[in-house]
Structures are given as C-alpha cells and as structure tokens.
C-alpha cells in the first residue's frame, strides 16, 4: 500500500488493492469538484474536467474520429477560450 498526503486535508491516503492508485485519485478529485487531470476547479458544464481539459478532450475526439465539422452548440464551446474558428478571444 502506498501512502501520500491528501489535497483536502492533512490525513494520509490509504490506497486499496481493488483498483489502481490513479483511479482512486481521480474519483477523489471528482468528488471534491476538481479536474481529474490538473486539480483545478471543474467547469460548470462538465462533471470531470476544467475548461481547458474539456476543450482538449473535445479536440482530441474530433481528431481521433476524423471529424471535420464542429458542434458549435455543444457545452464545451460555451466556455471555450477559443472561438469556433480556432482564434483566441
């Protein structure tokens, strides 16, 4: 069992062998309302990611599935720091 410090308190974290350490950390971050990748505050429109990582996941999926069109009405575009043409606001 690996032990490390918690973000939300000074208690030690005890990892259980049923699931991986990374999965347990991600569940804890999600329950605290933090992005599971960078531990910033979650976006209003997402239950998992901050605004930056929500945008990153969206563009990654577009590339992976070889999509050319963008769904401009999606939630991730409402808070995006880039416009739909890829220009910074």
ZIFEN-V119745 format. One record per helix or strand. SS is the DSSP state (~ for helix, > for strand). FROM is the first residue (numbers start at 1). LEN is the number of residues. Records with the same first field share a line. If there is no record, write none. Layout:
SS->FROM-LEN, FROM-LEN
This chain:
>->3-3, 12-3, 34-1, 41-1, 82-1, 88-1
~->21-11, 51-14, 75-4
